[in-house]
Amino acid sequence: MAETEPFAHLVIGDEEIFSAHLGGKLSVELKSPLDTQRALSIAYTPGVAQVSRAIAADVTLAARYTWANRLVAVVSDGSAVLGLGDIGAAASLPVMEGKSALFKTFGGLDSIPIVLDTKDPDEIVETLVRLRPTFGAVNLEDISAPRCFEIERRVIEALDCPVMHDDQHGTAIVVLAALRGATTVLNRDMAGLRVVVSGAGAAGVACTNILLASGITDITVLDSKGILHTGRDDLNTFKAELATRTNPAGRTGGLAEALAGADVFLGLSAGIVPEDLIASMAPNGIVFALSNPIPEIHPDLAKKYAAVVATGRSDFANQINNVLAFPGVFRGALDAGARRITERMKVAAAEAIFSVIGDDLAPDHIVPSPLDPRVGPAVAAAVAAAAADQVSPAGAAD
């Protein structure tokens, strides 16, 4: 069989992959069969009219008598898909179908993939506003930066339901959980780490924000042109603002200058990192090479210098993958009736992921497996509890 990815441990042939996607990965199943005339009359006409009349009289009944209240819309414009880039709406649909499959498997939630043939933020926001009666939450996915920041903010403001751009916050949640695991197993103080974040896109910005909030003060962020610092005049608004809150030592230059003596490398870009730069890091270091499908450095090379190494792939140890977070985050938010996914809920999710590992914590096991059945329920319970702590008397999460 042909190997589909460079240095893959799990060799999967094209035929097996395409066969698994034939006709798509999703279908709609009925909760009860339509095998009698009576069942048909209840599920459809004339019985369904009674339910529609009731909802027309009291729209809140839609939450009880339709699936909308528990349905997640998985929405993308296909502009930043995996490591493939801007491949368009149609080509992004297999990924969104996969996301929906993960929601069902690990969160017990129904979801529907929606790919939009537009990259205009106004049109995307307007479309979701018009579709609001159809779903109960929105998972934004694979939308390029910096547009993703504006789109997420505007959708959150426009809708009265949980909204999260998973490329940002799902990644940040799992990275925080993994760093908790790595520092615990190495008996290191997380707040004292010097962290280098390679990539200033959606994931890079969100990860930097959650790490700053966790108490880490020395974070250096790089984009494709080098270290973000306040002296650069080529930064967009989001990068310029991030530069004011990072790089306290005022470093300039590129990856070589950033990594020399650093404790943590967090790779969230498609760039390749030479072995000698990882070798220049401080002893007992941590390398998270999360670019997919090709990590910034091969784990076997990184292990020559770092004490803990993780990737985003399932065929190496320590897979840092969003599937550990987003199914439980949305399940918990919906269980709690939350209207927003707050920062406290995200941190609670990270702590829950870390807590699952327990006594199994080891340098090659800093986060649980995505297949661990304890993860989704633990995250959902923690998120729901955090949401309940923030609910105002009016019933909306702060």
C-alpha positions as CSV (number, residue, x, y, z in Angstrom):
1,M,0.0,0.0,0.0
2,A,1.1,3.5,-0.7
3,E,2.2,5.6,2.3
4,T,0.0,8.7,2.4
5,E,2.0,10.9,4.8
6,P,5.8,11.5,5.3
7,F,7.3,9.3,8.0
8,A,3.9,7.8,8.9
9,H,4.0,5.0,11.6
10,L,0.6,3.9,10.6
11,V,0.7,3.1,6.9
12,I,-2.8,3.7,5.4
13,G,-3.4,3.1,1.7
14,D,-5.3,5.5,-0.6
15,E,-7.9,2.8,-1.3
16,E,-8.7,2.3,2.4
17,I,-9.0,6.1,3.0
18,F,-11.2,6.9,0.0
19,S,-13.4,3.8,0.6
20,A,-14.1,5.1,4.2
21,H,-15.2,8.5,2.7
22,L,-17.3,7.1,-0.1
23,G,-20.7,8.8,0.0
24,G,-19.6,10.9,2.9
25,K,-19.2,9.9,6.6
26,L,-22.5,11.0,7.9
27,S,-26.2,9.9,7.8
28,V,-29.4,10.9,9.6
29,E,-30.9,8.2,11.8
30,L,-34.4,8.1,13.2
31,K,-35.0,8.0,17.0
32,S,-38.1,5.7,16.4
33,P,-39.1,3.8,13.3
34,L,-41.7,4.8,10.7
35,D,-43.0,1.4,10.2
36,T,-46.8,1.8,10.7
37,Q,-49.5,4.2,9.5
38,R,-49.9,5.4,13.1
39,A,-46.1,6.2,13.4
40,L,-46.2,8.1,10.2
41,S,-49.2,10.1,11.3
42,I,-47.5,11.0,14.6
43,A,-44.1,11.9,13.1
44,Y,-45.4,13.7,10.1
45,T,-48.9,14.9,9.0
46,P,-51.3,15.3,10.7
47,G,-49.5,14.9,14.1
48,V,-46.6,17.2,13.5
49,A,-48.9,20.1,12.9
50,Q,-49.9,20.1,16.6
51,V,-46.2,20.5,17.6
52,S,-45.7,23.3,15.1
53,R,-48.7,25.1,16.4
54,A,-47.5,24.8,19.9
55,I,-44.0,26.2,19.0
56,A,-45.7,29.0,17.0
57,A,-47.5,30.0,20.2
58,D,-44.5,29.6,22.4
59,V,-41.2,29.6,20.6
60,T,-39.3,28.3,23.7
61,L,-40.9,24.9,23.1
62,A,-38.6,24.4,20.1
63,A,-35.9,23.5,22.6
64,R,-38.0,20.6,23.8
65,Y,-39.6,19.3,20.7
66,T,-36.9,19.7,18.0
67,W,-33.2,18.8,17.9
68,A,-32.1,22.4,17.4
69,N,-31.3,23.0,21.1
70,R,-28.7,20.2,21.0
71,L,-27.5,20.6,17.4
72,V,-24.0,22.1,16.7
73,A,-23.4,23.8,13.4
74,V,-19.9,23.1,12.2
75,V,-19.1,26.1,9.9
76,S,-16.2,26.8,7.6
77,D,-15.4,28.8,4.5
78,G,-12.6,26.5,3.6
79,S,-9.9,29.2,3.8
80,A,-7.5,27.5,6.2
81,V,-8.1,23.8,6.2
82,L,-5.7,21.6,8.2
83,G,-2.2,22.3,6.7
84,L,-3.7,22.5,3.2
85,G,-4.6,26.2,3.3
86,D,-7.3,27.8,1.2
87,I,-8.9,24.9,-0.6
88,G,-12.4,26.2,-0.8
89,A,-15.8,25.2,0.6
90,A,-16.3,21.9,-1.3
91,A,-12.9,20.5,-0.5
92,S,-13.4,21.4,3.2
93,L,-16.6,19.4,3.6
94,P,-14.9,16.1,4.3
95,V,-13.1,17.7,7.2
96,M,-16.4,19.2,8.6
97,E,-18.1,15.8,8.2
98,G,-15.2,14.4,10.2
99,K,-15.7,17.0,12.9
100,S,-19.4,16.1,13.1
101,A,-18.5,12.5,13.5
102,L,-16.2,13.4,16.4
103,F,-19.0,15.5,18.1
104,K,-21.2,12.4,18.0
105,T,-18.6,9.9,19.1
106,F,-16.9,11.9,21.9
107,G,-19.6,14.3,23.0
108,G,-22.9,12.5,22.2
109,L,-24.0,15.6,20.2
110,D,-25.7,15.8,16.8
111,S,-24.1,18.3,14.5
112,I,-24.4,19.4,10.9
113,P,-21.5,20.5,8.6
114,I,-22.1,23.8,6.8
115,V,-19.6,25.0,4.3
116,L,-20.1,28.5,2.9
117,D,-19.0,29.6,-0.5
118,T,-18.0,33.1,0.6
119,K,-15.1,34.6,2.5
120,D,-16.9,37.8,3.2
121,P,-17.3,38.3,7.0
122,D,-20.5,40.2,6.6
123,E,-22.0,37.4,4.5
124,I,-20.8,34.7,6.9
125,V,-22.3,36.4,10.0
126,E,-25.5,37.2,8.2
127,T,-25.9,33.6,7.1
128,L,-25.5,32.3,10.6
129,V,-27.9,34.9,12.0
130,R,-30.5,33.7,9.5
131,L,-29.9,30.0,10.3
132,R,-30.1,30.5,14.1
133,P,-33.4,28.7,14.6
134,T,-31.8,25.6,13.1
135,F,-29.0,25.0,15.7
136,G,-28.1,25.5,19.3
137,A,-24.4,26.2,19.0
138,V,-21.7,27.1,16.4
139,N,-18.3,25.5,16.0
140,L,-16.4,27.8,13.6
141,E,-13.6,25.8,11.8
142,D,-10.8,26.4,9.4
143,I,-11.3,30.1,8.8
144,S,-8.1,32.0,8.0
145,A,-6.6,34.7,10.3
146,P,-7.0,37.5,10.8
147,R,-10.6,37.2,9.5
148,C,-11.4,34.5,12.0
149,F,-11.0,36.9,14.9
150,E,-13.5,39.4,13.6
151,I,-15.9,36.7,12.4
152,E,-15.9,34.9,15.8
153,R,-16.4,38.1,17.7
154,R,-19.3,39.2,15.5
155,V,-21.0,35.8,15.6
156,I,-20.7,35.7,19.4
157,E,-22.3,39.2,19.6
158,A,-25.0,38.3,17.1
159,L,-26.2,35.0,18.5
160,D,-27.6,34.0,21.8
161,C,-25.9,30.6,21.9
162,P,-22.4,29.1,22.5
163,V,-20.0,29.9,19.7
164,M,-16.3,28.9,19.5
165,H,-13.7,29.0,16.8
166,D,-12.1,25.6,17.5
167,D,-8.8,26.3,15.7
168,Q,-8.2,29.0,18.2
169,H,-9.7,27.9,21.5
170,G,-9.8,24.1,21.2
171,T,-6.1,24.2,20.4
172,A,-5.4,26.5,23.3
173,I,-7.3,24.3,25.7
174,V,-5.4,21.2,24.8
175,V,-2.0,23.0,24.7
176,L,-2.6,24.3,28.2
177,A,-3.6,20.8,29.4
178,A,-0.5,19.3,27.8
179,L,1.8,21.9,29.2
180,R,0.3,21.1,32.7
181,G,1.1,17.5,32.1
182,A,4.7,18.2,30.8
183,T,5.6,20.5,33.6
184,T,4.1,18.2,36.3
185,V,6.0,15.1,35.0
186,L,9.3,17.2,34.8
187,N,8.6,18.9,38.2
188,R,8.9,22.3,36.6
189,D,7.2,25.6,37.5
190,M,5.0,26.5,34.5
191,A,5.0,30.2,35.3
192,G,8.8,30.4,35.1
193,L,9.0,28.9,31.6
194,R,10.4,30.8,28.6
195,V,8.1,29.9,25.8
196,V,8.5,30.3,22.0
197,V,5.3,30.2,19.9
198,S,6.0,29.7,16.2
199,G,2.9,30.9,14.3
200,A,0.9,34.1,14.9
201,G,-2.3,32.9,13.3
202,A,-5.5,31.8,14.9
203,A,-4.0,29.0,17.1
204,G,-0.9,30.9,17.9
205,V,-2.8,34.0,19.2
206,A,-5.2,31.9,21.2
207,C,-2.5,29.7,22.7
208,T,-0.5,32.7,23.6
209,N,-3.5,34.3,25.3
210,I,-4.3,31.3,27.4
211,L,-0.7,30.8,28.4
212,L,-0.4,34.4,29.5
213,A,-3.6,34.1,31.5
214,S,-2.1,31.0,33.2
215,G,0.8,33.0,34.6
216,I,3.5,32.6,32.0
217,T,5.1,35.9,31.4
218,D,8.0,35.3,29.0
219,I,6.5,34.3,25.7
220,T,8.1,35.1,22.3
221,V,5.8,34.8,19.2
222,L,7.0,34.6,15.6
223,D,5.3,34.9,12.3
224,S,6.8,34.1,8.9
225,K,9.0,37.2,9.1
226,G,10.4,36.7,12.5
227,I,9.8,37.7,16.1
228,L,6.9,40.0,16.9
229,H,8.1,43.1,18.6
230,T,6.8,46.6,19.0
231,G,9.5,48.0,16.6
232,R,8.1,46.2,13.6
233,D,6.0,48.3,11.2
234,D,4.6,45.4,9.2
235,L,2.3,43.9,11.7
236,N,-1.5,43.8,11.3
237,T,-3.7,45.1,14.2
238,F,-3.9,41.7,16.0
239,K,-0.2,41.0,15.8
240,A,0.7,44.6,16.8
241,E,-1.5,44.3,19.9
242,L,0.0,40.9,20.7
243,A,3.5,42.3,20.5
244,T,2.7,44.7,23.3
245,R,1.9,41.8,25.6
246,T,4.7,39.4,24.7
247,N,8.5,39.4,24.2
248,P,9.3,41.2,27.5
249,A,13.1,40.9,26.8
250,G,12.6,42.8,23.5
251,R,14.1,40.1,21.3
252,T,14.5,40.6,17.6
253,G,15.5,38.4,14.7
254,G,14.1,35.0,13.8
255,L,13.7,31.5,15.2
256,A,17.4,31.0,16.0
257,E,17.4,34.1,18.3
258,A,14.1,33.1,19.9
259,L,14.9,29.4,20.6
260,A,18.4,29.9,22.1
261,G,18.0,29.0,25.7
262,A,14.2,28.6,25.5
263,D,12.3,26.1,27.7
264,V,9.3,25.4,25.4
265,F,8.8,25.3,21.6
266,L,5.2,25.5,20.5
267,G,4.9,24.9,16.8
268,L,1.7,26.1,15.2
269,S,3.0,26.9,11.7
270,A,3.9,24.9,8.6
271,G,7.6,25.8,8.8
272,I,10.3,23.2,9.4
273,V,12.6,23.7,12.4
274,P,16.2,22.6,11.9
275,E,17.6,20.2,14.5
276,D,20.4,22.5,15.6
277,L,17.9,25.1,16.7
278,I,16.1,22.6,19.0
279,A,19.5,21.6,20.3
280,S,20.1,25.3,21.3
281,M,17.2,25.2,23.7
282,A,17.7,25.0,27.5
283,P,18.1,21.5,29.0
284,N,15.0,19.6,30.1
285,G,13.0,21.3,27.4
286,I,9.6,20.8,26.0
287,V,8.8,20.6,22.2
288,F,5.2,20.7,20.9
289,A,5.5,20.3,17.1
290,L,1.8,20.5,16.3
291,S,1.8,21.3,12.5
292,N,-0.3,18.7,10.6
293,P,0.3,16.6,8.8
294,I,4.0,17.3,8.9
295,P,5.4,18.4,12.3
296,E,7.9,21.2,12.4
297,I,10.5,18.7,13.5
298,H,10.4,14.9,13.5
299,P,9.8,13.7,17.1
300,D,12.7,11.3,17.0
301,L,15.1,14.2,16.3
302,A,13.5,16.4,18.9
303,K,13.8,13.7,21.6
304,K,17.6,13.9,21.3
305,Y,17.4,17.2,23.0
306,A,14.0,17.7,24.7
307,A,12.6,15.9,27.8
308,V,9.0,15.9,26.5
309,V,8.0,15.9,22.8
310,A,4.4,16.0,21.5
311,T,2.8,16.4,18.0
312,G,-0.7,16.7,16.7
313,R,-0.5,13.2,15.1
314,S,-2.0,10.0,16.3
315,D,0.9,7.8,15.2
316,F,3.4,9.4,17.7
317,A,3.3,9.6,21.5
318,N,1.6,12.6,23.1
319,Q,-1.0,13.6,20.5
320,I,-2.2,17.1,21.2
321,N,-5.5,17.2,19.4
322,N,-8.5,19.4,19.6
323,V,-10.8,16.3,19.9
324,L,-9.8,16.1,23.5
325,A,-11.5,19.5,24.1
326,F,-14.3,20.6,21.7
327,P,-16.9,17.7,22.1
328,G,-16.9,18.1,25.9
329,V,-16.7,21.9,25.8
330,F,-19.9,22.1,23.6
331,R,-21.6,19.3,25.5
332,G,-20.9,21.1,28.8
333,A,-22.1,24.5,27.5
334,L,-25.3,23.0,26.1
335,D,-25.9,20.9,29.3
336,A,-25.6,24.1,31.4
337,G,-27.8,26.2,29.0
338,A,-24.9,28.6,28.6
339,R,-25.1,31.4,26.1
340,R,-21.4,32.0,26.0
341,I,-18.2,29.9,26.2
342,T,-16.1,31.9,28.7
343,E,-12.4,31.9,29.5
344,R,-13.2,30.2,32.8
345,M,-14.9,27.4,31.0
346,K,-11.9,26.9,28.7
347,V,-9.5,26.7,31.6
348,A,-11.8,24.3,33.4
349,A,-11.8,22.1,30.2
350,A,-8.0,22.1,30.2
351,E,-7.8,21.1,33.9
352,A,-10.3,18.3,33.3
353,I,-8.2,16.9,30.4
354,F,-5.1,17.0,32.6
355,S,-7.0,15.4,35.5
356,V,-7.9,12.3,33.5
357,I,-4.3,11.3,33.0
358,G,-3.9,10.7,36.8
359,D,-1.2,8.1,37.8
360,D,-0.5,7.3,34.1
361,L,1.3,10.6,33.7
362,A,4.7,10.0,32.0
363,P,7.0,11.9,29.6
364,D,5.4,10.0,26.7
365,H,1.9,10.3,28.2
366,I,1.2,13.9,29.2
367,V,-2.4,14.0,27.9
368,P,-4.9,11.2,27.7
369,S,-5.6,9.4,24.4
370,P,-8.4,11.0,22.3
371,L,-10.0,7.5,22.5
372,D,-10.1,7.5,26.3
373,P,-13.8,7.4,27.1
374,R,-13.3,9.4,30.3
375,V,-12.3,12.6,28.5
376,G,-15.5,13.8,27.0
377,P,-17.6,13.4,30.1
378,A,-14.9,14.9,32.4
379,V,-14.6,18.0,30.2
380,A,-18.4,18.4,29.8
381,A,-18.9,18.2,33.6
382,A,-16.1,20.7,34.3
383,V,-17.4,23.1,31.7
384,A,-21.0,22.8,32.9
385,A,-19.8,23.5,36.5
386,A,-17.8,26.5,35.4
387,A,-20.8,27.8,33.4
388,A,-23.1,27.4,36.4
389,D,-20.7,29.4,38.6
390,Q,-21.0,32.3,36.1
391,V,-24.8,32.2,35.5
392,S,-26.5,35.5,36.4
393,P,-30.0,35.7,37.9
394,A,-31.3,36.4,34.4
395,G,-30.0,33.0,33.4
396,A,-27.2,34.1,31.0
397,A,-23.6,33.2,31.5
398,D,-21.4,36.2,32.2
